[in-house]
Amino acid sequence: MTARLLPASLTDAAVTALQALALTVAAVLPVFVFAHTGDGSLHDHAAQSAGAAFGEGFTHPFTGLDHLAAMLAVGLWSALTQTGRRMLAAPFAFAGLLLAGALLGLALADEGLGVPGVEPMVAASVLVLGLVAAARWRLGATMSAALVGAFAVFHGLAHGAELQGGAALAGMVLATALLHAGGLALGLKLRSLAPVWSRAAGGAIALLGLGLLARMVVA
């Protein structure tokens, strides 16, 4: 009955968008419990060849729902609030500073050092990026890039401490770009719909971030 109250094109688009979001959640939900538990079960990157290392790096962002959700959220937020080439400012900033953070994390790991508070900042990034996407908070391209770039450094530190070699980092960056593209595609789809759909998508990401932070508190 509700569907009859909406134009057919709007209903079809909404269903398509929700199906895409549902498929994404269903695909990554099984790895939620493994997101950076520290047991090393999903983060053994002792690859024996450049090809294997690249594959390990490529799959790495998909093995933690915190990283995956944040990368999707960057694309989602950009598509909802920017136009033209400005939509690429935040994704490019995230990818670039992610790599910089990963290189730093790799160097620190080689020295047996680490940066405190990385995991809480990664979880906080999921919460914040979900909220700004849900609110369609409009910032200039430079400010958007600065915000996501600051979070990207912490994501990079987490990755760099677990990945080894340039091939693995290249795979990680490629996977990040594809996740950003997925977020952009979803955002472009939701941009033409009623705001409730983008709020639902952003809100779901924010709730995930809140859950990750809560789990750290009670752990």
Secondary structure by P-SEA (a helix, b strand, c coil): cccccccaaaaaaaaaaaaaaaaaaaaccccccccccccccccccccccaaaaaaaaaacccccaaaaaaaaaaaaaaaacccccccaaaaaaaaaaaaaaaaaaaaaaaacccccaaaaaaaaaaaaaaaaaaacccccaaaaaaaaaaaaaaaaaaaaaccccaaaaaaaaaaaaaaaaaaaaaaaaaccccaaaaaaaaaaaaaaaaaaaaaaaac
